[in-house]
Amino acid sequence: MATLTKGRTWVSGEVITPARLNDSFDDATVVLVDDEVTSAKIAANAVITECLADGAVTAAKMAAGAVVQVVQTTTDAATALAGDMPYLTLPTISQGTQVMSLAFTPKSASNKVLVFVQMHGAPSAGDNVSVAVWRGSTYITGASPFGVTGGLVTASSITLDSPATASEVTYTVRGGGSYTGVYLNGSSGGRYLSCVSSLTLIEIKA
């Protein structure tokens, strides 16, 4: 049974005014005993958050466009990428040098994966800095900006991929130049500043 605590204590002879009446109700409190609210008293489709365990909202219950999961891998290595990678044609997975890889398991085969890659490199003799991403053997996205010899170039690309599977897939990043080579995250002298190349995968609810 609920108990009511009055908001105002009246004394004998006290004049009733609107403000005092408001105090009587506005400052009152109602205390419910355990199990006082039954299922019959709960509105249709109401959600009692205290009854939800941590992590109980599954991906299937999320609205379309919601972020389901985010994973990322990075590398701060300063190293030469010896393999050549074309910039006028789509590269193959055997071209360039592998820079990063990331295993990823979608929560649903109908979901999309936002693929974002960012690779920093210093080209030799004005070469371009090419970066490309594959899912398994399927080419996903890439970029190939030209740079100034000895200067740092950032090659980045973003695209929405459709893995069409709920099984684990592997995204692989490969990079390189077209003819003279590229140094990842710096030059032959070492890493530039605090350069970190990255691959980020964001699963989006369909």
PyMOL commands that place a pseudoatom at each C-alpha (Angstrom):
pseudoatom trace, name=CA, resn=MET, resi=1, chain=A, elem=C, hetatm=0, pos=[0.000, 0.000, 0.000]
pseudoatom trace, name=CA, resn=ALA, resi=2, chain=A, elem=C, hetatm=0, pos=[1.257, 3.478, -0.857]
pseudoatom trace, name=CA, resn=THR, resi=3, chain=A, elem=C, hetatm=0, pos=[1.867, 6.017, 1.894]
pseudoatom trace, name=CA, resn=LEU, resi=4, chain=A, elem=C, hetatm=0, pos=[1.466, 9.775, 1.507]
pseudoatom trace, name=CA, resn=THR, resi=5, chain=A, elem=C, hetatm=0, pos=[3.654, 12.260, 3.332]
pseudoatom trace, name=CA, resn=LYS, resi=6, chain=A, elem=C, hetatm=0, pos=[1.951, 15.652, 3.554]
pseudoatom trace, name=CA, resn=GLY, resi=7, chain=A, elem=C, hetatm=0, pos=[3.726, 18.638, 2.146]
pseudoatom trace, name=CA, resn=ARG, resi=8, chain=A, elem=C, hetatm=0, pos=[2.558, 21.173, 4.732]
pseudoatom trace, name=CA, resn=THR, resi=9, chain=A, elem=C, hetatm=0, pos=[1.483, 21.040, 8.351]
pseudoatom trace, name=CA, resn=TRP, resi=10, chain=A, elem=C, hetatm=0, pos=[-1.453, 23.350, 9.065]
pseudoatom trace, name=CA, resn=VAL, resi=11, chain=A, elem=C, hetatm=0, pos=[-1.937, 25.063, 12.397]
pseudoatom trace, name=CA, resn=SER, resi=12, chain=A, elem=C, hetatm=0, pos=[-5.173, 26.144, 14.076]
pseudoatom trace, name=CA, resn=GLY, resi=13, chain=A, elem=C, hetatm=0, pos=[-6.500, 29.444, 12.799]
pseudoatom trace, name=CA, resn=GLU, resi=14, chain=A, elem=C, hetatm=0, pos=[-4.233, 29.595, 9.783]
pseudoatom trace, name=CA, resn=VAL, resi=15, chain=A, elem=C, hetatm=0, pos=[-5.693, 31.402, 6.775]
pseudoatom trace, name=CA, resn=ILE, resi=16, chain=A, elem=C, hetatm=0, pos=[-6.061, 29.293, 3.648]
pseudoatom trace, name=CA, resn=THR, resi=17, chain=A, elem=C, hetatm=0, pos=[-4.296, 30.903, 0.681]
pseudoatom trace, name=CA, resn=PRO, resi=18, chain=A, elem=C, hetatm=0, pos=[-3.505, 29.592, -2.839]
pseudoatom trace, name=CA, resn=ALA, resi=19, chain=A, elem=C, hetatm=0, pos=[0.221, 29.506, -2.038]
pseudoatom trace, name=CA, resn=ARG, resi=20, chain=A, elem=C, hetatm=0, pos=[-0.339, 27.423, 1.113]
pseudoatom trace, name=CA, resn=LEU, resi=21, chain=A, elem=C, hetatm=0, pos=[-2.616, 25.031, -0.739]
pseudoatom trace, name=CA, resn=ASN, resi=22, chain=A, elem=C, hetatm=0, pos=[0.024, 24.607, -3.432]
pseudoatom trace, name=CA, resn=ASP, resi=23, chain=A, elem=C, hetatm=0, pos=[2.611, 23.806, -0.760]
pseudoatom trace, name=CA, resn=SER, resi=24, chain=A, elem=C, hetatm=0, pos=[0.354, 21.087, 0.581]
pseudoatom trace, name=CA, resn=PHE, resi=25, chain=A, elem=C, hetatm=0, pos=[0.393, 19.244, -2.737]
pseudoatom trace, name=CA, resn=ASP, resi=26, chain=A, elem=C, hetatm=0, pos=[3.623, 20.319, -4.439]
pseudoatom trace, name=CA, resn=ASP, resi=27, chain=A, elem=C, hetatm=0, pos=[5.835, 19.270, -1.525]
pseudoatom trace, name=CA, resn=ALA, resi=28, chain=A, elem=C, hetatm=0, pos=[3.971, 16.045, -0.788]
pseudoatom trace, name=CA, resn=THR, resi=29, chain=A, elem=C, hetatm=0, pos=[5.661, 12.690, -1.468]
pseudoatom trace, name=CA, resn=VAL, resi=30, chain=A, elem=C, hetatm=0, pos=[4.240, 9.286, -2.268]
pseudoatom trace, name=CA, resn=VAL, resi=31, chain=A, elem=C, hetatm=0, pos=[6.182, 6.205, -1.193]
pseudoatom trace, name=CA, resn=LEU, resi=32, chain=A, elem=C, hetatm=0, pos=[5.457, 2.880, -2.878]
pseudoatom trace, name=CA, resn=VAL, resi=33, chain=A, elem=C, hetatm=0, pos=[6.198, -0.359, -1.094]
pseudoatom trace, name=CA, resn=ASP, resi=34, chain=A, elem=C, hetatm=0, pos=[8.032, -3.145, -2.921]
pseudoatom trace, name=CA, resn=ASP, resi=35, chain=A, elem=C, hetatm=0, pos=[6.005, -4.780, -5.724]
pseudoatom trace, name=CA, resn=GLU, resi=36, chain=A, elem=C, hetatm=0, pos=[3.319, -2.081, -5.459]
pseudoatom trace, name=CA, resn=VAL, resi=37, chain=A, elem=C, hetatm=0, pos=[3.388, -1.419, -9.235]
pseudoatom trace, name=CA, resn=THR, resi=38, chain=A, elem=C, hetatm=0, pos=[1.930, -4.465, -10.998]
pseudoatom trace, name=CA, resn=SER, resi=39, chain=A, elem=C, hetatm=0, pos=[2.164, -5.349, -14.693]
pseudoatom trace, name=CA, resn=ALA, resi=40, chain=A, elem=C, hetatm=0, pos=[-1.477, -4.268, -15.077]
pseudoatom trace, name=CA, resn=LYS, resi=41, chain=A, elem=C, hetatm=0, pos=[-0.495, -0.742, -14.022]
pseudoatom trace, name=CA, resn=ILE, resi=42, chain=A, elem=C, hetatm=0, pos=[2.336, -0.425, -16.555]
pseudoatom trace, name=CA, resn=ALA, resi=43, chain=A, elem=C, hetatm=0, pos=[1.540, 1.335, -19.838]
pseudoatom trace, name=CA, resn=ALA, resi=44, chain=A, elem=C, hetatm=0, pos=[1.721, -0.649, -23.070]
pseudoatom trace, name=CA, resn=ASN, resi=45, chain=A, elem=C, hetatm=0, pos=[5.250, -0.756, -24.546]
pseudoatom trace, name=CA, resn=ALA, resi=46, chain=A, elem=C, hetatm=0, pos=[6.720, 0.912, -21.454]
pseudoatom trace, name=CA, resn=VAL, resi=47, chain=A, elem=C, hetatm=0, pos=[10.380, 0.137, -20.742]
pseudoatom trace, name=CA, resn=ILE, resi=48, chain=A, elem=C, hetatm=0, pos=[11.470, -0.228, -17.137]
pseudoatom trace, name=CA, resn=THR, resi=49, chain=A, elem=C, hetatm=0, pos=[15.180, 0.524, -17.437]
pseudoatom trace, name=CA, resn=GLU, resi=50, chain=A, elem=C, hetatm=0, pos=[15.988, -0.818, -13.982]
pseudoatom trace, name=CA, resn=CYS, resi=51, chain=A, elem=C, hetatm=0, pos=[14.887, -4.254, -15.205]
pseudoatom trace, name=CA, resn=LEU, resi=52, chain=A, elem=C, hetatm=0, pos=[17.357, -4.265, -18.123]
pseudoatom trace, name=CA, resn=ALA, resi=53, chain=A, elem=C, hetatm=0, pos=[20.680, -5.913, -17.502]
pseudoatom trace, name=CA, resn=ASP, resi=54, chain=A, elem=C, hetatm=0, pos=[23.821, -4.167, -18.735]
pseudoatom trace, name=CA, resn=GLY, resi=55, chain=A, elem=C, hetatm=0, pos=[24.261, -4.866, -22.452]
pseudoatom trace, name=CA, resn=ALA, resi=56, chain=A, elem=C, hetatm=0, pos=[20.748, -6.315, -22.747]
pseudoatom trace, name=CA, resn=VAL, resi=57, chain=A, elem=C, hetatm=0, pos=[19.786, -4.195, -25.782]
pseudoatom trace, name=CA, resn=THR, resi=58, chain=A, elem=C, hetatm=0, pos=[20.861, -6.319, -28.744]
pseudoatom trace, name=CA, resn=ALA, resi=59, chain=A, elem=C, hetatm=0, pos=[21.810, -5.102, -32.223]
pseudoatom trace, name=CA, resn=ALA, resi=60, chain=A, elem=C, hetatm=0, pos=[18.499, -6.445, -33.549]
pseudoatom trace, name=CA, resn=LYS, resi=61, chain=A, elem=C, hetatm=0, pos=[16.625, -3.946, -31.338]
pseudoatom trace, name=CA, resn=MET, resi=62, chain=A, elem=C, hetatm=0, pos=[18.580, -0.908, -32.570]
pseudoatom trace, name=CA, resn=ALA, resi=63, chain=A, elem=C, hetatm=0, pos=[17.106, 1.564, -35.046]
pseudoatom trace, name=CA, resn=ALA, resi=64, chain=A, elem=C, hetatm=0, pos=[18.303, 1.586, -38.651]
pseudoatom trace, name=CA, resn=GLY, resi=65, chain=A, elem=C, hetatm=0, pos=[21.440, 3.697, -38.988]
pseudoatom trace, name=CA, resn=ALA, resi=66, chain=A, elem=C, hetatm=0, pos=[22.600, 3.048, -35.429]
pseudoatom trace, name=CA, resn=VAL, resi=67, chain=A, elem=C, hetatm=0, pos=[26.262, 2.248, -34.807]
pseudoatom trace, name=CA, resn=VAL, resi=68, chain=A, elem=C, hetatm=0, pos=[26.515, -1.411, -33.807]
pseudoatom trace, name=CA, resn=GLN, resi=69, chain=A, elem=C, hetatm=0, pos=[30.260, -1.688, -33.189]
pseudoatom trace, name=CA, resn=VAL, resi=70, chain=A, elem=C, hetatm=0, pos=[33.516, 0.131, -33.913]
pseudoatom trace, name=CA, resn=VAL, resi=71, chain=A, elem=C, hetatm=0, pos=[36.950, -1.475, -34.214]
pseudoatom trace, name=CA, resn=GLN, resi=72, chain=A, elem=C, hetatm=0, pos=[40.282, 0.020, -35.188]
pseudoatom trace, name=CA, resn=THR, resi=73, chain=A, elem=C, hetatm=0, pos=[43.862, -0.971, -35.795]
pseudoatom trace, name=CA, resn=THR, resi=74, chain=A, elem=C, hetatm=0, pos=[46.819, 1.395, -36.058]
pseudoatom trace, name=CA, resn=THR, resi=75, chain=A, elem=C, hetatm=0, pos=[50.522, 1.400, -36.837]
pseudoatom trace, name=CA, resn=ASP, resi=76, chain=A, elem=C, hetatm=0, pos=[53.147, 3.958, -35.937]
pseudoatom trace, name=CA, resn=ALA, resi=77, chain=A, elem=C, hetatm=0, pos=[55.976, 2.066, -37.645]
pseudoatom trace, name=CA, resn=ALA, resi=78, chain=A, elem=C, hetatm=0, pos=[58.381, 4.070, -39.782]
pseudoatom trace, name=CA, resn=THR, resi=79, chain=A, elem=C, hetatm=0, pos=[59.380, 1.726, -42.575]
pseudoatom trace, name=CA, resn=ALA, resi=80, chain=A, elem=C, hetatm=0, pos=[59.929, 1.589, -46.323]
pseudoatom trace, name=CA, resn=LEU, resi=81, chain=A, elem=C, hetatm=0, pos=[57.073, 0.233, -48.452]
pseudoatom trace, name=CA, resn=ALA, resi=82, chain=A, elem=C, hetatm=0, pos=[59.013, -1.506, -51.167]
pseudoatom trace, name=CA, resn=GLY, resi=83, chain=A, elem=C, hetatm=0, pos=[56.149, -2.854, -53.258]
pseudoatom trace, name=CA, resn=ASP, resi=84, chain=A, elem=C, hetatm=0, pos=[54.871, -0.713, -56.127]
pseudoatom trace, name=CA, resn=MET, resi=85, chain=A, elem=C, hetatm=0, pos=[51.175, 0.100, -56.405]
pseudoatom trace, name=CA, resn=PRO, resi=86, chain=A, elem=C, hetatm=0, pos=[49.584, 1.650, -59.521]
pseudoatom trace, name=CA, resn=TYR, resi=87, chain=A, elem=C, hetatm=0, pos=[47.553, 4.846, -59.369]
pseudoatom trace, name=CA, resn=LEU, resi=88, chain=A, elem=C, hetatm=0, pos=[45.889, 4.757, -62.808]
pseudoatom trace, name=CA, resn=THR, resi=89, chain=A, elem=C, hetatm=0, pos=[44.341, 1.291, -62.465]
pseudoatom trace, name=CA, resn=LEU, resi=90, chain=A, elem=C, hetatm=0, pos=[42.731, -0.669, -59.632]
pseudoatom trace, name=CA, resn=PRO, resi=91, chain=A, elem=C, hetatm=0, pos=[45.432, -2.438, -57.630]
pseudoatom trace, name=CA, resn=THR, resi=92, chain=A, elem=C, hetatm=0, pos=[45.511, -6.164, -56.950]
pseudoatom trace, name=CA, resn=ILE, resi=93, chain=A, elem=C, hetatm=0, pos=[46.031, -7.659, -53.524]
pseudoatom trace, name=CA, resn=SER, resi=94, chain=A, elem=C, hetatm=0, pos=[49.522, -8.798, -54.532]
pseudoatom trace, name=CA, resn=GLN, resi=95, chain=A, elem=C, hetatm=0, pos=[50.701, -5.236, -55.194]
pseudoatom trace, name=CA, resn=GLY, resi=96, chain=A, elem=C, hetatm=0, pos=[52.167, -2.853, -52.654]
pseudoatom trace, name=CA, resn=THR, resi=97, chain=A, elem=C, hetatm=0, pos=[53.187, -3.799, -49.121]
pseudoatom trace, name=CA, resn=GLN, resi=98, chain=A, elem=C, hetatm=0, pos=[50.803, -4.921, -46.376]
pseudoatom trace, name=CA, resn=VAL, resi=99, chain=A, elem=C, hetatm=0, pos=[50.548, -2.212, -43.728]
pseudoatom trace, name=CA, resn=MET, resi=100, chain=A, elem=C, hetatm=0, pos=[47.654, -3.337, -41.492]
pseudoatom trace, name=CA, resn=SER, resi=101, chain=A, elem=C, hetatm=0, pos=[44.991, -6.036, -41.236]
pseudoatom trace, name=CA, resn=LEU, resi=102, chain=A, elem=C, hetatm=0, pos=[41.921, -6.341, -39.052]
pseudoatom trace, name=CA, resn=ALA, resi=103, chain=A, elem=C, hetatm=0, pos=[39.606, -9.308, -38.459]
pseudoatom trace, name=CA, resn=PHE, resi=104, chain=A, elem=C, hetatm=0, pos=[35.961, -8.257, -38.145]
pseudoatom trace, name=CA, resn=THR, resi=105, chain=A, elem=C, hetatm=0, pos=[32.726, -10.148, -37.441]
pseudoatom trace, name=CA, resn=PRO, resi=106, chain=A, elem=C, hetatm=0, pos=[29.501, -8.292, -38.384]
pseudoatom trace, name=CA, resn=LYS, resi=107, chain=A, elem=C, hetatm=0, pos=[26.543, -8.709, -36.049]
pseudoatom trace, name=CA, resn=SER, resi=108, chain=A, elem=C, hetatm=0, pos=[24.202, -9.190, -39.029]
pseudoatom trace, name=CA, resn=ALA, resi=109, chain=A, elem=C, hetatm=0, pos=[24.636, -10.098, -42.687]
pseudoatom trace, name=CA, resn=SER, resi=110, chain=A, elem=C, hetatm=0, pos=[22.347, -7.203, -43.678]
pseudoatom trace, name=CA, resn=ASN, resi=111, chain=A, elem=C, hetatm=0, pos=[24.407, -4.525, -41.921]
pseudoatom trace, name=CA, resn=LYS, resi=112, chain=A, elem=C, hetatm=0, pos=[26.865, -2.201, -43.674]
pseudoatom trace, name=CA, resn=VAL, resi=113, chain=A, elem=C, hetatm=0, pos=[30.451, -1.458, -42.660]
pseudoatom trace, name=CA, resn=LEU, resi=114, chain=A, elem=C, hetatm=0, pos=[31.877, 2.047, -42.953]
pseudoatom trace, name=CA, resn=VAL, resi=115, chain=A, elem=C, hetatm=0, pos=[35.523, 1.576, -43.915]
pseudoatom trace, name=CA, resn=PHE, resi=116, chain=A, elem=C, hetatm=0, pos=[37.897, 4.447, -43.205]
pseudoatom trace, name=CA, resn=VAL, resi=117, chain=A, elem=C, hetatm=0, pos=[41.621, 4.194, -43.944]
pseudoatom trace, name=CA, resn=GLN, resi=118, chain=A, elem=C, hetatm=0, pos=[44.275, 6.833, -43.357]
pseudoatom trace, name=CA, resn=MET, resi=119, chain=A, elem=C, hetatm=0, pos=[47.919, 6.252, -44.257]
pseudoatom trace, name=CA, resn=HIS, resi=120, chain=A, elem=C, hetatm=0, pos=[50.784, 8.710, -43.844]
pseudoatom trace, name=CA, resn=GLY, resi=121, chain=A, elem=C, hetatm=0, pos=[53.793, 8.387, -46.115]
pseudoatom trace, name=CA, resn=ALA, resi=122, chain=A, elem=C, hetatm=0, pos=[56.760, 10.321, -47.484]
pseudoatom trace, name=CA, resn=PRO, resi=123, chain=A, elem=C, hetatm=0, pos=[57.323, 9.697, -51.215]
pseudoatom trace, name=CA, resn=SER, resi=124, chain=A, elem=C, hetatm=0, pos=[60.662, 9.642, -52.979]
pseudoatom trace, name=CA, resn=ALA, resi=125, chain=A, elem=C, hetatm=0, pos=[61.324, 11.801, -56.060]
pseudoatom trace, name=CA, resn=GLY, resi=126, chain=A, elem=C, hetatm=0, pos=[57.816, 13.247, -56.138]
pseudoatom trace, name=CA, resn=ASP, resi=127, chain=A, elem=C, hetatm=0, pos=[56.077, 9.854, -56.250]
pseudoatom trace, name=CA, resn=ASN, resi=128, chain=A, elem=C, hetatm=0, pos=[52.463, 9.330, -55.237]
pseudoatom trace, name=CA, resn=VAL, resi=129, chain=A, elem=C, hetatm=0, pos=[51.392, 7.628, -51.985]
pseudoatom trace, name=CA, resn=SER, resi=130, chain=A, elem=C, hetatm=0, pos=[48.896, 4.863, -52.752]
pseudoatom trace, name=CA, resn=VAL, resi=131, chain=A, elem=C, hetatm=0, pos=[46.786, 3.081, -50.147]
pseudoatom trace, name=CA, resn=ALA, resi=132, chain=A, elem=C, hetatm=0, pos=[44.129, 0.424, -50.741]
pseudoatom trace, name=CA, resn=VAL, resi=133, chain=A, elem=C, hetatm=0, pos=[41.818, -1.775, -48.646]
pseudoatom trace, name=CA, resn=TRP, resi=134, chain=A, elem=C, hetatm=0, pos=[40.542, -5.271, -49.390]
pseudoatom trace, name=CA, resn=ARG, resi=135, chain=A, elem=C, hetatm=0, pos=[37.930, -7.443, -47.689]
pseudoatom trace, name=CA, resn=GLY, resi=136, chain=A, elem=C, hetatm=0, pos=[39.356, -10.869, -48.281]
pseudoatom trace, name=CA, resn=SER, resi=137, chain=A, elem=C, hetatm=0, pos=[40.275, -10.649, -51.972]
pseudoatom trace, name=CA, resn=THR, resi=138, chain=A, elem=C, hetatm=0, pos=[37.630, -8.013, -52.758]
pseudoatom trace, name=CA, resn=TYR, resi=139, chain=A, elem=C, hetatm=0, pos=[38.899, -4.480, -53.352]
pseudoatom trace, name=CA, resn=ILE, resi=140, chain=A, elem=C, hetatm=0, pos=[36.996, -1.985, -51.172]
pseudoatom trace, name=CA, resn=THR, resi=141, chain=A, elem=C, hetatm=0, pos=[38.503, 1.492, -51.347]
pseudoatom trace, name=CA, resn=GLY, resi=142, chain=A, elem=C, hetatm=0, pos=[41.722, 3.413, -51.890]
pseudoatom trace, name=CA, resn=ALA, resi=143, chain=A, elem=C, hetatm=0, pos=[43.420, 6.721, -52.598]
pseudoatom trace, name=CA, resn=SER, resi=144, chain=A, elem=C, hetatm=0, pos=[46.566, 7.891, -54.403]
pseudoatom trace, name=CA, resn=PRO, resi=145, chain=A, elem=C, hetatm=0, pos=[47.573, 11.542, -53.858]
pseudoatom trace, name=CA, resn=PHE, resi=146, chain=A, elem=C, hetatm=0, pos=[50.880, 12.857, -55.201]
pseudoatom trace, name=CA, resn=GLY, resi=147, chain=A, elem=C, hetatm=0, pos=[53.433, 14.366, -52.870]
pseudoatom trace, name=CA, resn=VAL, resi=148, chain=A, elem=C, hetatm=0, pos=[56.562, 16.474, -52.776]
pseudoatom trace, name=CA, resn=THR, resi=149, chain=A, elem=C, hetatm=0, pos=[59.846, 14.656, -52.316]
pseudoatom trace, name=CA, resn=GLY, resi=150, chain=A, elem=C, hetatm=0, pos=[60.682, 14.468, -48.635]
pseudoatom trace, name=CA, resn=GLY, resi=151, chain=A, elem=C, hetatm=0, pos=[57.280, 15.806, -47.600]
pseudoatom trace, name=CA, resn=LEU, resi=152, chain=A, elem=C, hetatm=0, pos=[54.609, 13.884, -45.712]
pseudoatom trace, name=CA, resn=VAL, resi=153, chain=A, elem=C, hetatm=0, pos=[51.434, 12.950, -47.606]
pseudoatom trace, name=CA, resn=THR, resi=154, chain=A, elem=C, hetatm=0, pos=[48.216, 11.583, -46.119]
pseudoatom trace, name=CA, resn=ALA, resi=155, chain=A, elem=C, hetatm=0, pos=[46.277, 9.168, -48.306]
pseudoatom trace, name=CA, resn=SER, resi=156, chain=A, elem=C, hetatm=0, pos=[42.774, 8.608, -46.929]
pseudoatom trace, name=CA, resn=SER, resi=157, chain=A, elem=C, hetatm=0, pos=[39.550, 7.125, -48.195]
pseudoatom trace, name=CA, resn=ILE, resi=158, chain=A, elem=C, hetatm=0, pos=[36.135, 6.207, -46.813]
pseudoatom trace, name=CA, resn=THR, resi=159, chain=A, elem=C, hetatm=0, pos=[33.403, 3.998, -48.224]
pseudoatom trace, name=CA, resn=LEU, resi=160, chain=A, elem=C, hetatm=0, pos=[30.339, 1.980, -47.148]
pseudoatom trace, name=CA, resn=ASP, resi=161, chain=A, elem=C, hetatm=0, pos=[30.968, -1.729, -47.624]
pseudoatom trace, name=CA, resn=SER, resi=162, chain=A, elem=C, hetatm=0, pos=[28.423, -4.574, -47.765]
pseudoatom trace, name=CA, resn=PRO, resi=163, chain=A, elem=C, hetatm=0, pos=[30.067, -7.758, -46.436]
pseudoatom trace, name=CA, resn=ALA, resi=164, chain=A, elem=C, hetatm=0, pos=[26.721, -9.653, -46.653]
pseudoatom trace, name=CA, resn=THR, resi=165, chain=A, elem=C, hetatm=0, pos=[27.848, -12.076, -43.953]
pseudoatom trace, name=CA, resn=ALA, resi=166, chain=A, elem=C, hetatm=0, pos=[27.774, -12.532, -40.196]
pseudoatom trace, name=CA, resn=SER, resi=167, chain=A, elem=C, hetatm=0, pos=[30.981, -14.570, -40.328]
pseudoatom trace, name=CA, resn=GLU, resi=168, chain=A, elem=C, hetatm=0, pos=[34.446, -13.232, -39.654]
pseudoatom trace, name=CA, resn=VAL, resi=169, chain=A, elem=C, hetatm=0, pos=[36.094, -11.353, -42.511]
pseudoatom trace, name=CA, resn=THR, resi=170, chain=A, elem=C, hetatm=0, pos=[39.531, -9.754, -42.716]
pseudoatom trace, name=CA, resn=TYR, resi=171, chain=A, elem=C, hetatm=0, pos=[40.176, -6.245, -44.008]
pseudoatom trace, name=CA, resn=THR, resi=172, chain=A, elem=C, hetatm=0, pos=[43.708, -5.695, -45.295]
pseudoatom trace, name=CA, resn=VAL, resi=173, chain=A, elem=C, hetatm=0, pos=[45.495, -2.407, -46.006]
pseudoatom trace, name=CA, resn=ARG, resi=174, chain=A, elem=C, hetatm=0, pos=[48.352, -2.257, -48.507]
pseudoatom trace, name=CA, resn=GLY, resi=175, chain=A, elem=C, hetatm=0, pos=[50.379, 0.776, -49.496]
pseudoatom trace, name=CA, resn=GLY, resi=176, chain=A, elem=C, hetatm=0, pos=[53.201, 1.866, -51.746]
pseudoatom trace, name=CA, resn=GLY, resi=177, chain=A, elem=C, hetatm=0, pos=[54.369, 4.239, -54.452]
pseudoatom trace, name=CA, resn=SER, resi=178, chain=A, elem=C, hetatm=0, pos=[54.216, 3.910, -58.227]
pseudoatom trace, name=CA, resn=TYR, resi=179, chain=A, elem=C, hetatm=0, pos=[57.912, 3.715, -59.017]
pseudoatom trace, name=CA, resn=THR, resi=180, chain=A, elem=C, hetatm=0, pos=[60.347, 5.058, -56.413]
pseudoatom trace, name=CA, resn=GLY, resi=181, chain=A, elem=C, hetatm=0, pos=[58.901, 3.965, -53.075]
pseudoatom trace, name=CA, resn=VAL, resi=182, chain=A, elem=C, hetatm=0, pos=[57.249, 5.417, -50.003]
pseudoatom trace, name=CA, resn=TYR, resi=183, chain=A, elem=C, hetatm=0, pos=[58.232, 5.576, -46.338]
pseudoatom trace, name=CA, resn=LEU, resi=184, chain=A, elem=C, hetatm=0, pos=[55.345, 4.793, -44.020]
pseudoatom trace, name=CA, resn=ASN, resi=185, chain=A, elem=C, hetatm=0, pos=[54.757, 7.387, -41.254]
pseudoatom trace, name=CA, resn=GLY, resi=186, chain=A, elem=C, hetatm=0, pos=[58.005, 9.171, -42.008]
pseudoatom trace, name=CA, resn=SER, resi=187, chain=A, elem=C, hetatm=0, pos=[61.256, 8.932, -43.956]
pseudoatom trace, name=CA, resn=SER, resi=188, chain=A, elem=C, hetatm=0, pos=[64.482, 6.968, -43.929]
pseudoatom trace, name=CA, resn=GLY, resi=189, chain=A, elem=C, hetatm=0, pos=[65.481, 9.208, -41.032]
pseudoatom trace, name=CA, resn=GLY, resi=190, chain=A, elem=C, hetatm=0, pos=[62.669, 7.924, -38.822]
pseudoatom trace, name=CA, resn=ARG, resi=191, chain=A, elem=C, hetatm=0, pos=[59.058, 8.665, -37.892]
pseudoatom trace, name=CA, resn=TYR, resi=192, chain=A, elem=C, hetatm=0, pos=[57.623, 12.150, -38.530]
pseudoatom trace, name=CA, resn=LEU, resi=193, chain=A, elem=C, hetatm=0, pos=[56.202, 13.856, -35.470]
pseudoatom trace, name=CA, resn=SER, resi=194, chain=A, elem=C, hetatm=0, pos=[53.592, 11.462, -34.020]
pseudoatom trace, name=CA, resn=CYS, resi=195, chain=A, elem=C, hetatm=0, pos=[52.228, 10.009, -37.272]
pseudoatom trace, name=CA, resn=VAL, resi=196, chain=A, elem=C, hetatm=0, pos=[49.918, 7.013, -36.820]
pseudoatom trace, name=CA, resn=SER, resi=197, chain=A, elem=C, hetatm=0, pos=[48.236, 5.329, -39.783]
pseudoatom trace, name=CA, resn=SER, resi=198, chain=A, elem=C, hetatm=0, pos=[44.888, 3.686, -39.079]
pseudoatom trace, name=CA, resn=LEU, resi=199, chain=A, elem=C, hetatm=0, pos=[42.092, 1.465, -40.345]
pseudoatom trace, name=CA, resn=THR, resi=200, chain=A, elem=C, hetatm=0, pos=[38.673, 2.005, -38.740]
pseudoatom trace, name=CA, resn=LEU, resi=201, chain=A, elem=C, hetatm=0, pos=[35.604, -0.186, -39.272]
pseudoatom trace, name=CA, resn=ILE, resi=202, chain=A, elem=C, hetatm=0, pos=[32.150, 1.016, -38.143]
pseudoatom trace, name=CA, resn=GLU, resi=203, chain=A, elem=C, hetatm=0, pos=[29.223, -1.375, -38.439]
pseudoatom trace, name=CA, resn=ILE, resi=204, chain=A, elem=C, hetatm=0, pos=[25.942, 0.387, -39.290]
pseudoatom trace, name=CA, resn=LYS, resi=205, chain=A, elem=C, hetatm=0, pos=[22.528, -1.174, -38.590]
pseudoatom trace, name=CA, resn=ALA, resi=206, chain=A, elem=C, hetatm=0, pos=[20.582, -1.801, -41.800]
for i in range(1, 206): cmd.bond("trace and resi %d" % i, "trace and resi %d" % (i + 1))
show_as sticks, trace
zoom trace
